[in-house]
């Protein structure tokens, strides 16, 4: 098996693991990590040869872009306090604690290399958190906190990592320089990200075609990441700024229906494939890392257990008072933010701190030598400790998180979601009715047509949420909705017969496949209409 065949195997497994994970109730990223580990033990499977410096630029931009599209600036602004406590403060605390323990237990590591280790294992993985937590039916506020933490903690951790690596390589360190580098990195990243978002939006409006627009969105996160890194900014933060700019309500075209449908489908496929390959590579690299420390198990295994324990325990010790403080501030101020509402939700957030792609990529990117040609201090030990943290937090915590959620009975508030749907349905119906009244003032509509359009405006809300109508109107509305569903089912049967006939004609002589496909596309589009 060569490298290309291995890539195809990972892509196939990424697709297959989604239904397997749903049937087993296990997160697909965890299953892909296990699959990669099993592959690595097969003698015919080649050693992965991906340059470490390419892992982050190739994997993180599309995954971060896809995750950031599911949220908004308002959500981040509303949750700025819990995000800061987790994505910034907790990263610093975890880095310091891990550095202290590793420096004490691994002889010859040195403080700068220990800080680099702490920084690369400090941030929970945004992809793992979103992929795992999003499938468990957790309350939306918990998913928002985990997404916000996962998306922003890489900015802090990667900057700390680069500062520590530079100190280890050069032997010099300056706190003012490090603080200035962190601030400059953030400012440059936001500027580049917003500029890329604005430019991409203008270019997409010129392209017009949904397929071309979606193709452009695939290039945008990579361009944003690389350009920010070229200007000494945070590529991660630049991608987030770009994605949030393009997904904001002020920028999105409400009438670009085909663009949204094509884009959402496309990015769902990209997210599934890239996530699967990334976590499969973690399993493959784990086998290689274990082989580099043969003969040092008695020394490094206790250190690995200690570092893993520090990572897990520090998160819990930080979350308990942080969640209590957030609840106190939430009660004392009229703020709209998502916070854990009890110890059960706090425990779920604690156990959701899984490490993944970013930690592995940063560990593999540790240089081999320092200035003067000497070996980097304990590079093999850093890789082993980092992979131990990833293995335990991703595989063990990822496999047990569904059980923990069921045990603690932490579930989304379906009543609140229904109420939000009802409010949106009511707003949709009222907006449609207002537009109808404007048209009636501008045009002379027949009375029967105006009445029929009024009913359709109200049915629009009913299709979104059956609870939006008042009690006295709901029974009549339900009857109309049932008749509408019956008519839609019959129309679906007619369209299905038409599509089968057109597809049969595609194989007959005399029919141009391009013409057949154009007709079939018209039938497909008609199937989406009410």
Secondary structure, DSSP 8 states (H G I E B T S, - for coil): --HHHHHHHHHHHHHHHHHHHHHHT--HHHHHHHHHHHHHTSTTS------HHHHHHHHHHHHHHHHHTTS-HHHHHHTHHHHHIIIIIHHHHHHHHHHHHHHHHSTT--HHHHHHHHHHHHS--HHHHHHHHTTTT--HHHHHHHHHHHHHHHHHHHHHHHHHHHHHHHS---HHHHHHHHHHHHHHHHHHHHHHHHHHHHHHHHH--HHHHHHHHHHHHHHHHHHHHHTT--HHHHHHHHHHHHTSTTTS-TT-HHHHHHHHHHHHHHHHHHHHHHHHHHHHHHHHHHHTTTT-HHHHHHHHHHHHHHHHHHHHHHHHHHHHHHHHHHHHS--------SHHHHHHHHHT----HHHHHHHHTS-SB-TTS-B-TTHHHHHHHHHHHHIIIIIIHHHHHHHHHHHHT----HHHHHHHHHHHHHHHHHHHHHHHHHHHHHS---HHHHHHHHHHHHHHHHHH-TTSS-HHHHHHHHHHHHHHHHHHHHHHHHHHHHHHHHHHHHTSTT--HHHHHHHHHHHHHHHH--
